[in-house]
Amino acid sequence: MARRPFNPARLSERVTIQTATTSVDNQGGRSASWGTLATVWADVRALSSRESIAAKAAASKVGYEVTVRYRSDVTPKMRVSWTPSWASGAGATYLEIHGIRPDRASQTLALDCGAAA
């Protein structure tokens, strides 16, 4: 399959890359929360079932490909918060990052994501 050249204009959605943080209260209990690593421009694309199978992922888990400019600090332990710009009144969608595919030629990262439980 021929690869289409990267067009920076495709990065038209704002997403927030979040990282899990754990805090300890004064009685020794722990609570988990999500903190912001960065808010960046992205191309968010729903994958077809054929593309999900080609990515060798469970079709129920991988549903989106989120493309962002290259960053070295993104890991699969993070998640992406995305509010679609085209859906008025829509709330944030949280996407778990299942895999990361860097592309040196276009200096981007493709994040294979699925809806968070």
CORCORHU-V148536 format. One record per pair of residues at least 4 apart in sequence whose ideal C-beta (glycine too) atoms are under 6 Angstrom apart, sorted by the first residue. I is the first residue (numbers start at 1). J is the second residue. D is the distance in Angstrom with one decimal. If there is no record, write none. Layout:
# CORCORHU-V148536
i=I j=J d=D
i=I j=J d=D
This chain:
# CORCORHU-V148536
i=6 j=106 d=3.5
i=10 j=43 d=4.2
i=11 j=41 d=3.9
i=11 j=42 d=5.8
i=11 j=43 d=5.4
i=13 j=42 d=5.1
i=13 j=44 d=4.9
i=13 j=85 d=5.7
i=15 j=42 d=4.4
i=15 j=80 d=5.1
i=15 j=82 d=4.7
i=16 j=36 d=5.6
i=16 j=39 d=4.8
i=16 j=81 d=4.3
i=17 j=37 d=4.5
i=17 j=38 d=5.1
i=17 j=78 d=5.8
i=17 j=80 d=5.9
i=18 j=34 d=4.3
i=18 j=36 d=5.9
i=18 j=79 d=5.2
i=18 j=81 d=5.8
i=19 j=35 d=5.7
i=19 j=37 d=4.9
i=19 j=78 d=5.1
i=20 j=32 d=6.0
i=21 j=33 d=5.6
i=21 j=35 d=4.7
i=22 j=30 d=5.4
i=22 j=32 d=5.3
i=23 j=31 d=5.6
i=24 j=30 d=5.6
i=25 j=29 d=4.8
i=40 j=68 d=5.1
i=42 j=66 d=5.2
i=42 j=68 d=4.8
i=43 j=67 d=4.3
i=44 j=66 d=5.2
i=44 j=82 d=5.7
i=45 j=65 d=4.9
i=46 j=64 d=5.8
i=47 j=51 d=4.2
i=47 j=52 d=5.1
i=47 j=65 d=5.8
i=49 j=59 d=5.5
i=52 j=57 d=5.8
i=52 j=59 d=4.6
i=52 j=62 d=5.0
i=55 j=62 d=5.8
i=55 j=112 d=5.9
i=57 j=61 d=5.7
i=57 j=62 d=3.8
i=61 j=114 d=4.1
i=62 j=98 d=5.7
i=62 j=112 d=5.2
i=62 j=114 d=5.0
i=63 j=114 d=5.1
i=64 j=95 d=5.7
i=64 j=113 d=4.5
i=65 j=110 d=5.6
i=66 j=80 d=5.5
i=66 j=111 d=4.3
i=66 j=113 d=5.5
i=67 j=108 d=5.3
i=67 j=110 d=5.2
i=68 j=109 d=5.4
i=69 j=108 d=6.0
i=70 j=107 d=4.6
i=70 j=108 d=5.8
i=70 j=109 d=5.6
i=76 j=97 d=5.0
i=78 j=97 d=5.4
i=79 j=94 d=5.6
i=79 j=96 d=5.3
i=79 j=116 d=5.9
i=80 j=95 d=4.4
i=80 j=113 d=6.0
i=81 j=92 d=5.0
i=81 j=94 d=5.6
i=82 j=93 d=5.1
i=83 j=90 d=6.0
i=83 j=92 d=4.9
i=84 j=90 d=5.3
i=94 j=116 d=4.0
i=95 j=113 d=3.7
i=96 j=114 d=5.5
i=96 j=116 d=4.8
i=97 j=111 d=5.1
i=97 j=113 d=5.6
i=98 j=112 d=4.9
i=98 j=114 d=5.9
i=99 j=112 d=3.9
i=100 j=109 d=5.8
i=100 j=111 d=5.8
i=101 j=110 d=4.3
i=102 j=109 d=5.5
i=103 j=108 d=5.0
